[in-house]
Amino acid sequence: MKKVKKLSPLFIVLFLVSVFVSACSGNEETSPATGNSSGDEPIEIRVATWQTEETAVELFNEAKESFEAEHPNVTIKIEAAPYENYMTKLQTELAAGNPADIIQVGEQNFQRYMDKGILEDLTPLAEGSFDFDSEIIPNVKELMQVDGKNPVMSVGAATIGVYYNKKLFDEANLPYPEEDWTWEEFVELAEKLTIREGDKFVQYGANLNLGKDWVEPFIVSNGGSYLSEDGSTSTGFLNSDATVDAFQKISDLYNVSKVAPNPAELVALKGIDLFATGQVAMNVNGSWAQADLQKNPDIEFGVVSLPTMSTGEKASLMYTSGMGISAKSKQKDVAWEFLLELTSPETEAGKMWAQSNLAVTNKLLETSAQTEDPYLGVFVEQLDHAIESAYYQNSYWGSVGDKLLAPTIQDLLLDPNADIKQKLTDLTTQIDRELKQAAE
């Protein structure tokens, strides 16, 4: 199974076709190279992505125009579609044996696409032009590699932490949370920051996201996990004492301390951002949220890492995606050259990724100055504490976990009388069965 390791954006250097041909001769289906980007033969490179927002369109066009100017015989075709449409289109093209040369892939598919031969290992292609081992932040590399192979070039990452409203802390005469704080300190602050008028909440001390992904770092920081290290089973892990205890602590936040709005209350508020409107003092959210908050003149906020549970170890979640090269591509060498143009910290397109994502290469971290930013710096630091999520341990966890664990989490956390141990034990049998069926 996958012991995920690392990936990175990179330096631009042309590749010699002969290196690839000699390295992979005799296997046309997976051979890294045919064609020459510096020759006269017309070449088309198709690039599939789900990023359709304005900034992403500009980024892809920047890379396309720059590359085509340097390689007159090459045409780059950007095929962008919203995520749901993208995945349907990609699966259709994969089934037909005609995927784009370069395809965007999310973390949940790194291992499966390598195991099924959908993606080319980029390591041989990168030889002499990009060093995954030295360029990528170590923990990111560990998480993104599959059995020592590099499935994609990262286009950046996102982590999660706690946003806090400085005004609400000041009004309560409370110190701001600091790094290395504990779950107990988090709960104590939340209790002091919760304001009620009778049965009505005027202000909540905290707000969590009860999605299975967002809960997982707390589980890990408490010594638990959803799956075994090799991703093969949930039995003995999802229902372990450490996992059950973490769920119980989160349940107590809602049912004992009563300092956070439950999902039903959030639905009734019809999408109102309670943190942005000053009705929540502390909010668990991703690195992407800081951009809009900085534009909000009505809130002064700070950011800190997630509180630690019983192990005292920091934990965060890393969302990421990358651009990989299809094993079916007949122009792998040229596709690799464009991949460098698209993601290298040396290019304008590569630098643009850092405008909306956390940089994962050492060079881009340095040039983007993200580590010095009072908000982004906290999230960059969390890359070192990103957990090996069940997403990375089993390619089918996304669909199976969404179907079975996600609804159960809300049920058991919001029911003060729930037998958490029994519910999770019952669930492991079903999860293990469906994970096995999905892999067959």
Summary of the structure (lengths in Angstrom):
residues: 440
radius of gyration: 23.2
end to end distance: 14.5
largest distance: 78.0
contacts: 1529
relative contact order: 0.19
helix: 45%
strand: 16%
